[in-house]
């Protein structure tokens, strides 16, 4: 499999901007993908804000394995790191986050009043890697399309302050780090869409993803692609990827002349269905792997 690396120039600028604004920030909201909470945490950002009040928001919880998500929340709680699991497109989820944020803002304002700053307006920074839902969260908080959104990385390319009723909100571009020391992290991020599809082999990543799913979520794969395991003497994890992709490709009509499976088309389809949660609620890592 090919090495996955991606670090556009605007990310270098974003990292510098974070450092410049940090001294005036009262709260750092760090978004991660609930399916890959560890892989989607930029270690550079963690280091930069380690002495700043912060909260870790596990977004896209509706796509993640609920049992694994609960383990992650318990893991962070045991390390005294505030963490919340949300889905930005679900109103009830955003309402819960708003309640938490309101209490946090009240604490910040109270401390500033003790210092004589009566009309203090808190400043919040929203940060994270690309495509974890920063702009969607901001739009949910603002109640209007205050920041551009798209289901692809790198949409926000410049910082912008957004004036809210009770606080200022700083939106920043998604920031990856220059080099993945562990290529497993690269594949997890590629599978979830944090890295642009144009910088890696989608066939490689779909192969990696199928390996993971057939060993960890075989029932979901079987159900989604109508693979009857009762007709085989082997478990799904015993089947070669080539055989499984042949079954999936034929079931989805990803064929070319001669009846052969179109692997390029299949890879795009397979990753799209995973990212949209069509295969099931799946997490690609748990706390025991951290």
N, C-alpha and C positions, 0 to 999 in steps of 0.2 A: 504494500500500500504506500501511496505517496505521502511525503511529509506535508503537514498542513500548517501554514503560517500566513498571517494577514495583519497588517498594521498600517493603514492609510495615514497620510500626513495630518489630517484634521484631528486624529486621535492624540498625536503629540501635542498639538495646540491645546486640546481639551484638558490634558493632564496638567499643563502649565496653568491654565485658567483656574482649575480646582485649587491648586496651591495658592494662587493669588487671592482668591475669594474666601478661603477657609477661615481667615481671621475674623470675618464679619458674619459667618454662618453660625446659627444657633442649633441647627439640627441637620444631620445628613441622612437622607433616606436612600438606602442602597437597595436597588431592585436586583433580584436574581430570578432565574427560571426555576420554578418549583420542581421540574423534572431533573434538573442538574444543579442543585444549590451550591455544591462545591465547585464544579467546573466553571460555573458562570459568575464566580466571585473573582474579580481582578485583584490579585495579590498586591499590585502597586497601589490601588485605591484603598485597600484595607490598611496598608501601612501609612498612607497619607492621612487618613481620618481616624487613626487608632486612639487619639486623645480627644476626639470630638464626640459630643453626644450623637448617637446614631441609632437607627433601627434597620433591621434586615427584613425586606419584604419579599416573600416567596410568591411571585406572580404566576399566573397560568395554572393555579392549583387545580382547576377543573380538568386539566390534561394529565395531571400527575397521579400516580398510584396513591390513594388516600392513606393507606397503611404506612407507606414509606414517608409520606409528608408528615404524618404525626410523629414518626421517629425522629425526623429532622427537627421539628419544633421542640421535642423533648431534649434533643442533643444540644440545641442552642440555649435552651433554658438552663441546662446543667452547667453551661459555661457563662451564664449571666449575660448573654447577648440577647437583647430584645428582638423578637422575631414574630412576624405575622404572615399568615398565608391568605392570599386573596386571588380573585379573578376580576380584573378591571372592568370587564363587560357585564358583570353581575351586580345589580343595584344593591342587593342585601350585603354583598361583600364589601362594596365601597362604603356603605353606611357604617359598617362595623369599623372600617379603617378610619373614617371621619371622626367617630366617637373617640377612638384612641388618640388621634391627632389633636383633637380639641383639648383633651386632658393634658397632653404634653405641652401644648402652647400655653395653657393656663399656668403651668408650672414655670415655664420660661419667662412669661410676662411678670409673674409674681416675684421672681428672683431679681428681675431688672428694676421693678418698683422699689424693692428694698435698697437698691443702689441709687434711688432718686430719679430713675428714668420712667416718669409717669406715663407718657404716651408712646412707650416703646412698641415697635412693630417687629416681630420676629422674622428672621430670614432663614429659609429652608432651601437646601440643595438636594436635587434629585439626580442620582448618578447610577451608573451600572454599565455593563457591556452592551453592545448593540442588540436590538430586537428582544429585549426582556420586558418591554411594555412601558417604558418611561413616559412617552408622550401620551399613551392611552390613560395612564394614571393621572397625569396632569389634566387632561381633558375632562376626566371624571370629576376631579376636584374643582376645576374651573366651571364646569357645567356648560361649556361650549368648546368649539374647536380652537382652543388657544394655542395648540402646538400641532405641527404636522404629524400624521401617523401613517404607517404602512407596515405590512407584514414582511419586511425585509430590513437587513441591517444598514445602519449609516444614514438614516433619513434626516436626523437632526445633526447639522454640521457646524453650528455656531451656538454659543451660549445665548440665552435670552431670559431676562427677568420678567416675571409675570406678576402683576399686582392683583392680589386677592383681597377679600374683605378684611381679613384679620392678619395677613402676613404676606411677605414677598416670597416668591418661588423662583429658584434658579434652575432652568432646564439646561442640560449639557449634552453634547454628543456622546454616544456610546464609546467606551474606551476599552480596547483589548490591550494586551501586553505584548512586547516585542517578540517573545519566543516562548512557545509551549515546551516546558521541560518534559512533559509527559504527553505523548501523542494520543493516549486514550482521551485526554481532555480535548484535544483538537477534534477527534471524531465525535465526541459527545456534543460539542458546540456546533459542528457542521451538521449533525443530524437534527438538532433543534432549530437551526436556521440563524444562529448568531453570527456565522461567517458567510459572506457572500458566496452563492453557489458557483460563481464564475472562477473561484480561485482553488477549487479542489475537484477531484473526480467524483461525480455523483454515483458512479457505479461502485467505486471503492467504498464510499460511505454507506451506500445501501447494503453492500455485502457485510460491512461491519455491523450495521444495525440488525440485519437478519440473523447474524450469529448471536447477537445479544438477545434478541426477542425469542428465538427458538429455544434458547437455554433458560430463559427467565419468564417468558410469557407465552408458552406454546399454545395454551388454550385460546388466547386472544387471536393469534395468527391463524389457527385452525378455523375458528369461528368466522373471522373476517373473510378469509379466502376459500371457505368451503372445502377444506382439506380433511377428508374423513380418515382419521387415524385408525379406526377400527378395521379398515381394509388393508392395513399394513402390519407387518410383523415388527415394525420398528417404531420407536417414539419419534416425535418431530425433531428432537435434538440430534437424533442419529442420522437424519437425512442430510445429504450434501446440499449446500446452497444452490448449486446448479439445478438439482432436481426440484427443489422448492420453488426457485424462480421460474422454472419451466411451468410448474403447476399454476403459480400465481399469474404469470404472463398469459397463459391460455385462458384462465378464468376471467381475466380483465380484457382480453382481446388485444394485447400488446404484441401483435404479430407483423412480420414482414413477408415479402414474397417467398414462397416455398414453405410457409407455415412455421418458420423459425421465430422464436421469441425475440422481440426488439428490446435488447437489454438496456439501451440508453433511455428509451421511452419508459420502460418498466422502472428504472431507477428513479426517474423524476416522479412518477406516479406513487411509488412506494414511500419515498420521503415525504411527499405532500400529504399522503393519507396518515402517516405517523404524526406529522406536525399538526394536523387538524384534529387529532384525537380519534380518527375513524377506526383505528386498530384497537383502541381501548385507552384507558387511563394508565399510563406507563411512566415509570421513573427509571432513569438510566444509571442512577447511583444512589446508594444509601449511606447513612452515617458509618456503618461498619466498614465501608470502603474508603473512608476519609483518613 
